[in-house]
Amino acid sequence: MRDRRAFEKKDKDVLDFARSYLSEAFPNPDRQGCPPDTTLRSLAFNPKESGPTVTEHLAGCSPCFRRYTELLAELKSQRAAEGKLSWKRVAMWSRSHPVLVGAALVCALFIAIGASFLLNRIRVPNPPPLDTHRSPGPVQPVNPDVAYSPFSLDLSTLSPVRGSEPSTTGSHQQVRVASSPLYLTLTLPLASEERSYNVRLTGGGRTFWSKSAQAHLQEGQTLIRVEADFRQVPAGSYNLEVESSTGVRLVQPVSIENALPNATEQKR
């Protein structure tokens, strides 16, 4: 029993490191060669039925790997609710994804032995001293090639609707949103669950932008932070929708505009 516990802890430490490293080490801002979301979902929920090319892609694409971990979190929530989550599922992850775990460990080994050729694209002369007394700031976008402006929306007073039920957006004030790259912070209603949500911009029966994001509890509020690039969205009236995996939606009317005054927060 003691040996098994030691093995479980060692395997978990390896998985934690692999997830942390692969989430940041390989930015792919242009999303070149990325598989569709359905393929990532199939890998998360049915790993034995997915081909090796998908895991090979995740080993070199941090955006896809982060989306994959969101899907794993969704699966974990479902399994926990069903009372079926166990150590066996964690162990199966490492056996089903040797490419991901192996890639992270190999990269760590190269760094440990001082393989400077892996870092030859990074040039930071005379870095400033680390300020250990400064309080931590909010989480920032991970895409270094696009300047995302912070923008907050308070959705805490919206009434949730389920499935295809009509929303009552006519009773809510339309929020002006810039047609630019934004780092959205969405405040969900009180007692909203920490889970994966689908955030999308819709209008006229079409979806102009969508992304999945994980909600987190912070100082008593459930927040979603997600990058949203609205530069290709024509100016006009839309709905910003936040939908959970159970089909419950929040619908906030917004107006996409080409230019806005300098403001980082909108509240109704």
Beta strands, then each sheet from edge to edge (+ up, - down):
strand 1: 149-154
strand 2: 161-162
strand 3: 175-178
strand 4: 181-187
strand 5: 196-203
strand 6: 206-218
strand 7: 221-229
strand 8: 236-244
strand 9: 248-257
strand 10: 265-266
sheet 1: 2+ 9- 8+ 5- 6+ 7- 4+ 1+ 10+
sheet 2: 2+ 9- 3-
end
